[in-house]
């Protein structure tokens, strides 16, 4: 028994690269990934601006949601991590959290179903931005002593400096941005692959040779993983923003 209508709806790629390599849709090399980045940017702006564009004595339900989430980033991430100077860095942390969140949630968005952060270029760009910010913060506050204090922790015997300095150099100025990018990229691409495998397995059984048990089991797994991936999308946005705040705080108080 065949289901031609369903077969037309369900796309089974002939090459796994189709899941990640999208052709240009506009001039200047603009492909669907770039368009989704623009969409996430617009969604972040509208999400943060529209509910609070007019002062209200009693905020709307959407306004309450936005204010609660912004307060979570402002107080639960920025202020709790950086301290009294956190307001200086909210311009980065708040938009970053929501932008990454929207990019991640595209994975479970109907008709998109693609986490943009599973393209390494995007996590790498964000990681380089974070690296530039925390190094700039350290140099602006402490001058060149920031480099010295970062590489030479207080109380380390001079005999161990030949080992400590290279380790601190690599861990502080190299491993930090690499780990930021790889953590976000790896988590999102793993979830994308799992969802793709289970949904395509269900679709294959249903379209090619329908068997109730055969396609229901992987479909059930796909639904469960979808819920888990929503949690992962939020968690990864939180972790990336939290670590950014941690690195900024470590540049401010490098002497500790």
Backbone as a ProteinNet text record, in pm:
[ID]
protein_1_A
[PRIMARY]
XXXXXXXXXXXXXXXXXXXXXXXXXXXXXXXXXXXXXXXXXXXXXXXXXXXXXXXXXXXXXXXXXXXXXXXXXXXXXXXXXXXXXXXXXXXXXXXXXXXXXXXXXXXXXXXXXXXXXXXXXXXXXXXXXXXXXXXXXXXXXXXXXXXXXXXXXXXXXXXXXXXXXXXXXXXXXXXXXXXXXXXXXXXXXXXXXXXXXXXXXXXXXXXXXXXXXXXXXXXXXXXXXXXXXXXXXXXXXXXXXXXXXXXXXXXXXXXX
[TERTIARY]
84.2	0	87.1	54.1	136.4	58.4	131.8	72.1	139.9	99.1	169.9	166.1	54.4	46	148.5	154.8	253.6	394.5	414.6	547.8	592.9	496.7	532.6	566.6	504.9	527.4	658.6	683.7	803.1	921.5	1022.9	1142.5	1249.4	1289.1	1394.9	1519	1619.7	1735.3	1817.7	1869.4	1953.7	2096.1	2134.3	2269.3	2257.4	2330.7	2321.5	2367	2449.6	2495.2	2380.5	2269	2153.8	2102.4	2126.9	2080.1	2156.9	2275.2	2360.7	2405.2	2420.1	2469.4	2352.3	2315.6	2202.7	2254	2193.7	2239.3	2202.2	2271.9	2240.2	2100.2	2026.6	1892.2	1885.2	1987	1994.7	2137.8	2161.5	2299.5	2387	2516.7	2617.5	2631.7	2599	2618.6	2518.5	2405.4	2303.7	2225.1	2236	2161.7	2058.7	1997.9	1891.5	1944.9	2069	2127.4	2137.9	2183.7	2194.4	2056.2	1959	1823.5	1768.3	1800	1753.8	1823.2	1948.1	2016.1	1946	1908.8	1833.4	1700	1634.5	1506.1	1521.8	1626.3	1650.2	1681	1754.3	1783.9	1656.8	1571.2	1444.5	1355.8	1352.6	1270.9	1320.2	1452.3	1508.3	1469.4	1482.6	1447	1298.6	1213.6	1069.8	1027.1	1086.9	1052.5	1086.3	1199.8	1242.6	1179.3	1140.9	1094	942.4	870.1	727	647.9	672.1	590.1	611.8	725.8	756.8	769.2	723.5	740.4	653.7	545.1	458.4	453.5	469.7	464.3	321.4	306	174.5	177.9	69.1	58	48.2	-32.7	-46.3	7.7	121.3	179.6	93.5	105.9	36.3	98.5	29.8	82.5	216.8	225.4	352.8	459.7	419.8	514.8	567.9	480.8	523.6	623.9	596.4	687	824.6	824.5	951.5	1028	959.2	1025.8	1082.1	1009	1057.2	1183.5	1183.9	1301.1	1420.9	1394.8	1503.7	1558.8	1471.5	1517.8	1598.4	1559.8	1636.1	1778.9	1793.8	1928.9	2002.6	1933	1996.4	2040.6	1950.8	1981.6	2042.4	1984.2	2030.2	2161.8	2197.5	2324.6	2420.9	2383.1	2476.9	2510.9	2410	2436.7	2493.6	2439.2	2489.9	2633.2	2674.3	2808.9	2908.2	2871.4	2964.5	2958.6	2841	2828	2778.4	2828.8	2778.5	2804.2	2899.3	2931	2858.2	2762.2	2696.1	2618	2567.1	2486.1	2564.2	2697	2778.7	2778.6	2742.8	2756.4	2622	2513.5	2380.9	2353.6	2414.3	2396.5	2441.6	2534.7	2584	2508.9	2493.3	2442.8	2295.6	2212.9	2069.6	2038.6	2083.6	2057.1	2122.5	2241.4	2309.3	2225.8	2171.8	2091.1	1973.6	1898.2	1778.1	1811.4	1919.5	1957.5	1996.9	2080.2	2118.4	1996.5	1907.8	1787.7	1702.2	1679.1	1598.5	1668.5	1798.4	1872.9	1860.8	1866.8	1855.2	1714.7	1614.3	1476.1	1428.5	1502.6	1467.6	1472.8	1545.6	1555.1	1418.1	1330.5	1199.5	1087.4	1122.7	1022.9	971.6	840.9	787.8	827.5	855.9	895.1	1037.7	1103	1245	1327.8	1304.7	1367	1517.6	1580	1726.1	1785.3	1868.5	1935	2052.6	2044	2146.8	2281.8	2280	2406	2474.2	2412.8	2482.9	2578.1	2579.6	2682.6	2796	2913.2	3024.4	3059.5	3034.6	3071.5	3001	2875.8	2801.1	2853.6	2867	2929.5	3071.5	3146.1	3282.8	3282.2	3191.4	3179.3	3145.4	3050	3011.8	3127.8	3201.5	3314.4	3424.5	3452	3552.6	3505.4	3377.2	3322.7	3341.8	3311.4	3329.1	3475.7	3565	3709.4	3754	3711.1	3747.5	3695.1	3572.8	3513	3588.3	3611.1	3673.1	3820.5	3889.6	4027.6	4029.4	3939.9	3931	3896.7	3803.7	3765.9	3886.1	3961.6	4078.5	4186.2	4214.5	4317.2	4275.3	4146.5	4099.9	4106.7	4077.5	4074	4212	4294.5	4421.7	4544.2	4525.2	4640.3	4712.5	4840.1	4917.3	4934.2	4910.6	4918.3	4809.7	4707.8	4604.2	4665.4	4752.6	4816.7	4903.5	4980	5067.5	4987.4	4882.3	4802.4	4725.2	4691.4	4620.9	4712.3	4839	4933	5003.8	5010.2	5083.3	4987.7	4923.6	4834.7	4912.7	4850.6	4921.4	4959.3	5078.2	5121.9	5191.6	5208.3	5274.3	5425.8	5494.2	5641.5	5706.5	5813.5	5880.8	5930.3	5964.4	6015.2	5909.4	5783.1	5674.8	5623.4	5673.2	5621.9	5644.4	5752	5781.1	5670.6	5600.9	5488.3	5354.9	5341.4	5213.4	5180.1	5278.6	5252.1	5197.4	5260	5201.2	5061.4	5040.3	4909	4803.3	4833.5	4738	4715.2	4818.7	4805.2	4709.1	4728.7	4644	4501.6	4487.2	4353	4271.6	4336.9	4264.3	4236.2	4334	4321.1	4296.2	4301.6	4278.3	4163.8	4169.3	4069	3932.2	3927.9	3798.4	3711.9	3761.1	3675.1	3648.1	3746.9	3725.8	3618.3	3626.5	3527.3	3388.5	3379.3	3249.8	3185.7	3263.5	3209.8	3176.1	3266.4	3247	3130.6	3116.2	3006.9	2871.1	2853.3	2726	2703.4	2805.7	2795.8	2766.5	2840.9	2828.3	2692.3	2643.3	2513.5	2400.7	2405.8	2296.7	2302.1	2420.5	2428.1	2392.7	2425.9	2390.5	2239.4	2172.3	2026.7	1962.9	2018.8	1964.6	1975.8	2087.8	2107.6	2012.9	1996.7	1906.2	1762.8	1715.9	1580.1	1563.5	1663.3	1656.4	1647.7	1729.6	1730.4	1595.4	1539.5	1413.8	1296.2	1291.4	1180.8	1189.1	1309.7	1323.5	1293.9	1330	1297.4	1146.4	1078	931.8	870.3	919.9	865	888.6	1004.9	1036.1	942.1	921.4	829.6	687	647.1	509.1	480.9	576.8	556.5	582.4	691.8	730.7	655.2	641.2	571.9	512.3	394.2	336.4	321.7	378.3	362.6	344.6	232.1	196.4	307.7	355.2	456.9	588.6	621.3	750.9	768.6	665.6	686.3	644.5	559.7	516.3	630.5	710.7	819.3	921.2	979.7	1073.1	1004.8	875.8	803.8	789.2	761.8	751.2	884.6	994.3	1126.3	1152.1	1109.6	1131.9	1056.8	934.4	856.2	921.9	969	1036.9	1164	1241.6	1366	1337.4	1225.9	1189.1	1172	1100.1	1086.3	1220.1	1305.5	1438.5	1521.4	1509.3	1587.3	1543.2	1416.3	1372.4	1445.3	1454.1	1528.2	1675	1735.4	1876.3	1897.3	1803.3	1814.6	1820.6	1733.4	1733.2	1859.5	1896.5	2014.1	2141.1	2159.1	2280.9	2288.2	2174	2173.8	2212.9	2161	2194.7	2342.8	2395.4	2535.4	2629.5	2601.8	2688.9	2690.1	2572.6	2564.1	2628	2606.6	2665.5	2817.6	2873.6	3019.2	3076.3	3002.6	3045.6	3056	2956.1	2958.7	3073.3	3098.7	3208.7	3342.6	3362.5	3489.3	3506.4	3397.9	3405.3	3441.2	3376.4	3405.3	3550.7	3602.6	3742.5	3839.5	3799.8	3884.8	3878.4	3762.2	3748.5	3827.5	3817.8	3885.4	3997.4	4081.1	4186.3	4286.2	4300.1	4397.3	4358.9	4231.3	4186.7	4197.7
-120	0	124.1	221.5	341.2	464.5	567.7	695	805.1	827.2	921.5	1063.4	1104.9	1242.6	1266	1168.9	1181.4	1177.2	1096.8	1085.7	1217.4	1296.7	1426.1	1527.5	1509.3	1604	1574.8	1446.6	1406.4	1403.8	1479.9	1487	1395.5	1297.1	1205.9	1238.9	1304.6	1348.3	1230.9	1245.4	1141.3	1148.1	1262.1	1283.3	1356.1	1308.9	1370.2	1515.5	1554.1	1692.9	1790.1	1739.8	1826	1884.2	1812.1	1859.1	1981.9	2005.2	2111.9	2212	2169.7	2257.4	2305.4	2430	2486.2	2580	2575.2	2661.7	2807.3	2895.5	3037.8	3062.9	3149.9	3185.9	3332.1	3410.2	3550.6	3581.6	3694.4	3731.2	3749.9	3764.5	3787.3	3667.5	3549.2	3428.7	3410.6	3478.2	3467	3338.2	3246.4	3121.7	3118.1	3002.9	2994.3	3015.1	2973.9	2995.4	3144.7	3221.1	3366.4	3427.2	3381	3432.5	3400.9	3282.9	3247.8	3332.4	3371	3462.3	3598.1	3645.7	3771	3757.8	3643	3620.1	3617.7	3552.4	3548.1	3686.9	3766.4	3904.2	3986.4	3973.9	4046.1	3998.1	3866.5	3811.6	3860.4	3867.3	3916.9	4061.7	4144	4285.7	4301.9	4234.2	4249.1	4193.9	4083.3	4021.3	4113	4183.1	4270.9	4409.1	4451.1	4589.2	4604.2	4522.3	4544.3	4542.1	4445.2	4442.3	4561.6	4629.6	4739.1	4873.7	4881.1	5005.9	5117.5	5081.9	5181.5	5157.7	5266.7	5254.5	5222.7	5119.1	5079	5064.7	5105.2	5084.7	4936	4867.5	4722	4660.6	4593.3	4537.6	4425.8	4406.3	4296.3	4163.5	4053.7	3921.8	3898.4	3942.5	3928.1	4014.1	4133.3	4221.1	4159.2	4090.6	4023.1	3912.7	3837.1	3728.8	3784.6	3889.5	3949.2	4006.4	4080.2	4139.3	4031.7	3921.5	3812.8	3749.6	3726.8	3666.6	3761.3	3889.6	3987.2	3998.9	4000.4	4005.1	3881.7	3767.6	3645.8	3659.6	3712.9	3731.3	3840	3950.7	4063.3	4026.6	3961.3	3931.8	3793.6	3692.9	3556.8	3524.6	3599.3	3574.7	3690.4	3810	3923.6	3967	4002.3	4058.4	3955.7	3833.5	3730.3	3690.8	3706.5	3665.9	3780.8	3893.2	4006	4096.2	4111.1	4195.6	4334.8	4432.4	4569.4	4634.2	4584.2	4642.4	4573.8	4489.6	4409.4	4494	4611	4693.7	4735.6	4744.4	4786.3	4682.4	4559.4	4450.9	4388.5	4449.3	4398.3	4415.1	4515	4536.7	4415.1	4338.7	4218.8	4093.8	4076.6	3951.7	3928.4	4032.3	4013.5	3979.9	4060.5	4021.9	3889.5	3861.7	3736.9	3616.6	3620.7	3508.4	3481.3	3585.7	3565.7	3531.8	3588.1	3557.1	3410.6	3362.1	3221.2	3133.1	3174.5	3096.5	3080.1	3188.4	3178.7	3093.6	3110.2	3027.9	2880.1	2848.4	2709.1	2654.4	2735.8	2688.9	2666.6	2719	2690	2539.6	2467	2322.2	2255.2	2306.7	2244.8	2333.2	2431.9	2519.6	2456.8	2433.7	2372.6	2450.5	2377.4	2429.2	2483.5	2488.1	2527.2	2407.1	2360.6	2238	2234.6	2344.8	2351.4	2444.8	2393.3	2481.1	2551.9	2682.3	2757	2745.1	2727.2	2714.6	2581.1	2492.6	2370.8	2396.4	2518.6	2560.9	2623.9	2568.1	2605.6	2753	2814.2	2954.3	3045.3	3012.6	3099.8	3089.6	2969.2	2961.4	3017.5	2997.8	3050.1	3202.9	3263.3	3409.7	3461.5	3398	3440.1	3422.6	3312.8	3287.9	3392	3428.8	3533.1	3666.4	3696.4	3819.8	3822.2	3711.3	3703.3	3720.3	3656.4	3668.1	3813.7	3883.6	4024.8	4107.7	4080.3	4159.5	4139	4013.6	3995.9	4035.8	4021.8	4071.2	4223.5	4287.6	4433.9	4486	4419.7	4461.3	4452.4	4343.7	4327.6	4430.6	4457.9	4554.9	4696.6	4728.2	4862.7	4887.9	4787.3	4806.9	4796.6	4705.4	4677.9	4711.1	4746.2	4770.1	4639.8	4649.8	4531.2	4436.8	4485.8	4396.7	4289.4	4311.8	4208.4	4081	4094.2	3976.4	3907	3987.3	3930.1	3857.9	3921.8	3861.2	3739.3	3738.6	3622.7	3502	3526.9	3418.1	3371.9	3458.5	3424.8	3434.7	3326	3329.1	3362.4	3432.6	3468.3	3344.6	3349.6	3241.9	3127	3132.1	3022.2	3035.5	2930.9	2937	2967.5	3044	3082.8	2963.1	2855.5	2737.4	2673.4	2696.3	2636	2724.9	2848.6	2941.7	2893.3	2817.1	2768	2673.3	2610.4	2524	2598	2684.5	2750.5	2850.2	2929.2	3034.6	2978.5	2875	2820.3	2761.8	2696.1	2637.1	2745.8	2853.1	2962.3	3035.7	3049.5	3115.7	3038.5	2907.7	2825.2	2819.2	2796.4	2779.3	2907.3	3022.8	3149.5	3209.7	3210.7	3284.2	3196.2	3065.2	2976	2878.4	2809.2	2707.5	2769.5	2886.8	2949.5	2968.3	3037.4	3054.6	2924.2	2835	2707.3	2625.7	2618.1	2539.5	2600.5	2733.4	2799.3	2758.6	2768.3	2738.3	2590.9	2503.6	2359.9	2308.4	2358.5	2312.4	2340.5	2463.4	2500.8	2424.5	2421.1	2352.9	2204.2	2137	1991.9	1952.2	2025.4	1992.4	2009.4	2115.6	2141.3	2047.9	2018.2	1929.2	1786.2	1746	1611.3	1595.5	1694.7	1687.5	1689.4	1769.3	1776.9	1643.1	1576.5	1446.6	1342.2	1343	1246.9	1264.9	1389.7	1415.5	1372.9	1402.3	1366	1214.9	1142	996.1	937.5	979.9	921.2	961.2	1087.4	1129.6	1065.1	1054.9	991.3	841.9	779	637.8	618	703.8	696	720.3	823.1	856.3	743.1	681.1	574	455.9	415.4	304.7	339.8	464.7	505.8	522.9	579.6	609.7	487.4	418.9	310.6	181.5	145.6	22	37.9	96.6	129.2	7.9	17	-82.6	-7.1	-28.8	51.8	52.3	-64.3	-72.8	-14.1	-40.5	0	151	228.6	372.3	444.8	381.5	446.6	454.6	351.7	350.1	460.7	470.6	582.6	718.4	725.1	852.4	894.2	799.2	830.2	881.2	815	861.6	1002.9	1029.5	1162.4	1269.7	1238.8	1336.2	1363.4	1257.8	1275.2	1357.4	1326.4	1399.1	1544.5	1570.4	1708.4	1790.1	1733.6	1802.2	1821.6	1720	1731.6	1837.1	1847.7	1945.9	2089.2	2108.5	2241.6	2279.4	2182.5	2206	2234.5	2158.2	2178	2315.1	2359.2	2490.5	2601.4	2593.5	2694.7	2683	2560.3	2537.5	2588.6	2563	2606	2757.8	2823.2	2969.5	3022.6	2957.8	2997.8	2976.3	2859.8	2828.6	2922.7	2947.5	3036	3176.2	3227.4	3361.4	3364.5	3259.3	3253.3	3251	3169.4	3163.7	3295.9	3363.5	3496.8	3590.8	3587.7	3670.9	3629.7	3500.3	3451.8	3502.7	3498.7	3543.8	3695.1	3770.3	3914.5	3943.2	3871.4	3891.3	3857.4	3752.7	3713.9	3817.8	3893	4000.8	4124.2	4146.6	4260.8	4237.6	4117.1	4083.7	3983.8	4014.4	3922.1	3895.7	3990.2	3972.1	3859.9	3818.2	3710.1	3574.2
0	0	0	-83.7	-98.7	-56.8	-21.1	15.6	-64.9	-191.2	-278.6	-227.3	-162	-112.7	-3	90.1	198	141.8	40.7	-18.8	-79.6	-127.3	-183.4	-74.3	41.6	151.4	223.2	248.4	322.7	227.8	260	175.1	230.9	156.5	196.6	113.3	172.3	93.9	43.1	-75.3	-133.4	-80.6	-23.4	28.4	160.6	261.4	394	392.7	294.4	287.2	262.5	207.4	183.5	314.7	425.2	554.9	601.2	547.5	598.2	491.8	368.9	262.7	177.7	193.9	119.9	12	-105	-215.3	-190.4	-260.8	-251.1	-306.5	-237.1	-283.4	-325.1	-289.5	-327.1	-367.3	-434.2	-469.2	-345.1	-368.1	-263.7	-171	-219.3	-139.7	-27.1	-34.6	70.4	49.8	146.3	140.5	252.6	272.4	372.5	513.6	538.4	670	699.9	603.1	621.4	640.8	563.4	579	717.3	769.5	903.8	1010	985.1	1076.7	1077.9	958.2	951	1024.3	1006	1071.3	1223.1	1272.7	1417.1	1471.6	1393.7	1435.4	1444.3	1342.5	1344.9	1459	1482.1	1590.6	1726.2	1742.5	1869.1	1892.2	1788.7	1801.7	1833.1	1758.2	1778.8	1913.7	1954.3	2082.1	2199.4	2188.8	2297.8	2290.2	2170.6	2154.5	2158.5	2083.1	2067	2198.1	2288.5	2409.3	2502.2	2489	2582	2510.3	2386.1	2311.1	2367.4	2433.9	2496.2	2646.5	2721.7	2867.5	2911.3	2993	3041.4	3192.7	3256.3	3400.3	3429.8	3351.3	3362.3	3233.4	3238.3	3115.4	3057.4	2928.2	2862.5	2904.9	2871.2	2904.9	2837.2	2710.5	2640.2	2704.5	2749.1	2817.1	2944.2	3017.7	3140.7	3109.4	3002.2	2963	2925.9	2842.6	2798.8	2917.5	3003.5	3119.8	3212.2	3227	3312.1	3255	3123.5	3060.9	3062.4	3036.7	3040.4	3181.8	3281.4	3420.6	3456	3398	3423	3371.7	3251.1	3196.4	3274.4	3303.3	3371	3512.7	3586.6	3726.9	3745.6	3677.7	3698.3	3631.9	3527.7	3458.4	3480.7	3432.7	3434.6	3577.1	3655.4	3788	3883.8	3881	3971.7	3939.5	3815	3774.2	3778.6	3719.8	3708.2	3830.7	3888.8	4007.4	3974.4	4048.1	4038.5	3902.6	3827.5	3696.6	3580.6	3612.4	3509	3408.3	3451.9	3361.2	3237.2	3247.9	3134.5	3021.9	3054.7	2957.4	2919.5	2965.8	2929.5	2780	2717.8	2574.3	2494.1	2550.1	2481.9	2527.7	2658.6	2713.9	2681.7	2692.9	2670.8	2524.6	2426.9	2286.7	2249	2303.8	2270.3	2312.4	2433.8	2482.3	2390	2355.6	2275.3	2130.1	2076.8	1939.1	1927.1	2019.3	2017.2	2039.4	2128.3	2156.1	2031.2	1958.1	1836.8	1731.3	1715.8	1620.6	1654.8	1784.6	1828.3	1806.6	1838.8	1831.1	1687.8	1590	1450.8	1423.3	1507.6	1489.5	1499.5	1584.5	1604.7	1550.8	1468.7	1408.2	1279.2	1267.2	1144.3	1020	913.8	782.7	780.6	895.5	900.3	942.3	1066.2	1116.6	1095	1126.5	1110.5	1214.5	1306.1	1403	1336.8	1323.4	1251.2	1320.6	1452.1	1526.3	1501.7	1422.8	1383.9	1267.6	1216.9	1121.7	1201.3	1195.6	1283.2	1272.2	1158.3	1140.1	1240.2	1274.7	1364.8	1508	1567.3	1699.5	1701.8	1592.9	1587.5	1589.4	1512.6	1514.2	1653.7	1720	1854.6	1952.1	1938.9	2028.6	2008.9	1885.4	1858.8	1915.1	1901.1	1958.3	2109.1	2175.6	2320.8	2356.8	2281	2306.4	2297.2	2192.5	2175.4	2292.2	2335.9	2443.7	2574.4	2614.7	2747	2747.5	2635.6	2629.9	2634.4	2560.5	2561.5	2700.5	2768.4	2904.8	2997	2987.3	3072.9	3044.9	2916.6	2881	2918.8	2901.4	2934.7	3084.5	3164.2	3309.3	3373	3322.4	3389.3	3304.9	3178.8	3093.9	3063.3	3034.7	3001.1	3119.2	3240.8	3357.1	3352	3271	3253.8	3198.4	3099.8	3041	3146.2	3221	3322.7	3429.9	3479.9	3586.6	3537.6	3407.9	3352.6	3339.9	3311	3287.6	3413.2	3514.7	3637.1	3755.3	3795.4	3911.5	4038.2	4131.8	4255.6	4336.3	4396	4483.6	4415.9	4284.5	4213.5	4228.8	4271.9	4284	4149.6	4152.1	4028.9	3948.9	4018.2	3948.7	3859.7	3891.2	3813.9	3701.8	3694.7	3594.5	3452.4	3429.6	3294.7	3246.2	3341.2	3306.5	3312.8	3414	3438.3	3327.6	3285	3186.5	3055.1	2994.3	2870.4	2891.9	3007.8	3035.6	3046.7	3120.1	3136.2	3004.4	2924.7	2794.6	2704.3	2698.5	2612.6	2666.6	2797.2	2854.3	2851.9	2874.2	2883.1	2746.3	2659.2	2533.4	2411.2	2426.6	2313.8	2340.2	2452.9	2483	2507.5	2569	2598.3	2473.5	2371.1	2253	2179.1	2175.2	2106.1	2176.2	2309.9	2384.3	2372.9	2372.4	2355.2	2222.5	2115.6	1983.1	1967.2	2007.6	1987.4	2071.8	2194.5	2280.8	2217	2169.9	2108.3	1978.4	1893.7	1764.5	1781.6	1868.8	1883.2	1938.6	2037.4	2095.7	1994.9	1916.3	1822.9	1701.9	1654.4	1538.1	1577.3	1701	1746.8	1754.6	1810.5	1818.2	1680.9	1590.1	1454.4	1383.4	1400.6	1336.3	1395.5	1528.9	1592	1543.9	1541.3	1494.2	1349	1268.4	1126.9	1109	1183.6	1171.1	1209.6	1322.4	1368.5	1279	1237.9	1152.5	1013.9	959.9	828.8	835.9	948.3	965.5	969	1045.7	1052.2	915.1	845.2	713.8	613.6	621.2	527.2	545.5	671	696.2	655.5	684.2	659.1	510.6	439.4	298.2	210.6	235.1	146.3	174.9	302.1	337.5	476.6	486.2	615.8	706.7	822	927	1058.1	1121.4	1238.1	1341.8	1379.5	1484.2	1435.5	1309.6	1256.2	1257.4	1217.5	1210.1	1338.1	1418.9	1542.8	1643.7	1652.1	1751.6	1725.7	1604.3	1582.3	1588.9	1551.5	1561.7	1707	1794.9	1938	1991.6	1950.8	1991.2	1938.8	1816.8	1758.3	1836	1878.5	1955.7	2090.2	2155.2	2284.3	2267.1	2163.9	2139.8	2103.4	2035.9	2004.2	2131.7	2228.8	2357	2425.7	2418.2	2478.7	2408.5	2276.8	2202.3	2231.6	2264.5	2308.7	2437.5	2528.6	2653.4	2624.1	2532.3	2497.1	2434	2350.2	2285.9	2389.5	2489	2595.8	2679.2	2712	2797	2731.6	2602.3	2534.3	2522.3	2501.2	2500.8	2638.6	2743.2	2880.5	2909.9	2875.1	2905.1	2830.6	2703.4	2625.6	2686.5	2723	2781.5	2919.4	2998.5	3132.3	3125.5	3036.4	3024.9	2974	2887.1	2844.2	2962.8	3049.4	3170.2	3262.8	3274.2	3358.6	3306.7	3175.1	3118.3	3134.5	3120.8	3143.2	3288.2	3380.5	3522.7	3554.2	3492.8	3517.9	3464.4	3361.2	3310.3	3400.3	3459.8	3551.2	3678.3	3732.2	3858.2	3833.1	3737.6	3698.1	3809.2	3902.2	4009.8	4104.7	4099.1	4187.7	4120.5
[MASK]
++++++++++++++++++++++++++++++++++++++++++++++++++++++++++++++++++++++++++++++++++++++++++++++++++++++++++++++++++++++++++++++++++++++++++++++++++++++++++++++++++++++++++++++++++++++++++++++++++++++++++++++++++++++++++++++++++++++++++++++++++++++++++++++++

